[in-house]
């Protein structure tokens, strides 16, 4: 086999680091989901029942199974879960990048949709047909994951708690990841 050049070595290292990071995130969410299922089984069942017909749930499950994400999560040494603040930063970064698309979907899917908002010809921008209409950012709340206050005034963080239940090969990890994500989302969206 020919030797790798230094750029290839750096690229492979970055891919491996991102893969490890994804594993930590998925395992953290699955542990939180398993704890939710253990502590509030009726709530967990209700959440999953409500989501199962949704196309994103179905598509995620298909991708999860086809890509054999369970193997990624369970193979190797156990990982320390993310702290609340680490999870908040990671999910907030991902939500920020998907916010524009989510904003358009929410506007188009609202019950009061009257055709005022139409997608512009720009890059995923959303413009109003009326000049006096509020901008979508004024209509929709920004999602925040984690406590309302990061300076200790909010609800107590779980950073000092045990890592949560261990994941087993008999667990259906996709549902646990989804539950963990919903648990994080539910704690972080101000009412």
Secondary structure in CASP SS format (residue, H / E / C, confidence):
PFRMAT SS
TARGET T0000
AUTHOR 0000-0000-0000
METHOD secondary structure of the structure
MODEL  1
X C 1.00
X C 1.00
X C 1.00
X C 1.00
X C 1.00
X H 1.00
X H 1.00
X H 1.00
X H 1.00
X H 1.00
X H 1.00
X H 1.00
X H 1.00
X H 1.00
X H 1.00
X H 1.00
X H 1.00
X H 1.00
X H 1.00
X H 1.00
X H 1.00
X H 1.00
X H 1.00
X H 1.00
X H 1.00
X H 1.00
X H 1.00
X H 1.00
X H 1.00
X H 1.00
X H 1.00
X H 1.00
X H 1.00
X H 1.00
X H 1.00
X H 1.00
X H 1.00
X H 1.00
X H 1.00
X C 1.00
X H 1.00
X H 1.00
X H 1.00
X H 1.00
X H 1.00
X H 1.00
X H 1.00
X H 1.00
X H 1.00
X H 1.00
X H 1.00
X H 1.00
X C 1.00
X C 1.00
X H 1.00
X H 1.00
X H 1.00
X H 1.00
X H 1.00
X H 1.00
X H 1.00
X H 1.00
X H 1.00
X H 1.00
X H 1.00
X H 1.00
X C 1.00
X C 1.00
X H 1.00
X H 1.00
X H 1.00
X H 1.00
X H 1.00
X H 1.00
X C 1.00
X C 1.00
X C 1.00
X C 1.00
X C 1.00
X C 1.00
X C 1.00
X C 1.00
X C 1.00
X H 1.00
X H 1.00
X H 1.00
X H 1.00
X H 1.00
X H 1.00
X H 1.00
X H 1.00
X H 1.00
X H 1.00
X H 1.00
X H 1.00
X H 1.00
X H 1.00
X H 1.00
X H 1.00
X H 1.00
X H 1.00
X H 1.00
X H 1.00
X H 1.00
X H 1.00
X H 1.00
X H 1.00
X H 1.00
X H 1.00
X C 1.00
X C 1.00
X C 1.00
X C 1.00
X C 1.00
X C 1.00
X C 1.00
X E 1.00
X E 1.00
X E 1.00
X C 1.00
X C 1.00
X C 1.00
X C 1.00
X C 1.00
X C 1.00
X E 1.00
X E 1.00
X E 1.00
X C 1.00
X C 1.00
X C 1.00
X C 1.00
X C 1.00
X C 1.00
X C 1.00
X H 1.00
X H 1.00
X H 1.00
X H 1.00
X C 1.00
X C 1.00
X C 1.00
X C 1.00
X C 1.00
X C 1.00
X C 1.00
X C 1.00
X C 1.00
X C 1.00
X C 1.00
X C 1.00
X C 1.00
X C 1.00
X C 1.00
X C 1.00
X C 1.00
X C 1.00
X C 1.00
X C 1.00
X C 1.00
X C 1.00
X C 1.00
X C 1.00
X C 1.00
X C 1.00
X C 1.00
X C 1.00
X C 1.00
X C 1.00
X C 1.00
X C 1.00
X C 1.00
X H 1.00
X H 1.00
X H 1.00
X H 1.00
X H 1.00
X H 1.00
X H 1.00
X H 1.00
X H 1.00
X H 1.00
X H 1.00
X H 1.00
X H 1.00
X H 1.00
X H 1.00
X H 1.00
X C 1.00
X C 1.00
X C 1.00
END
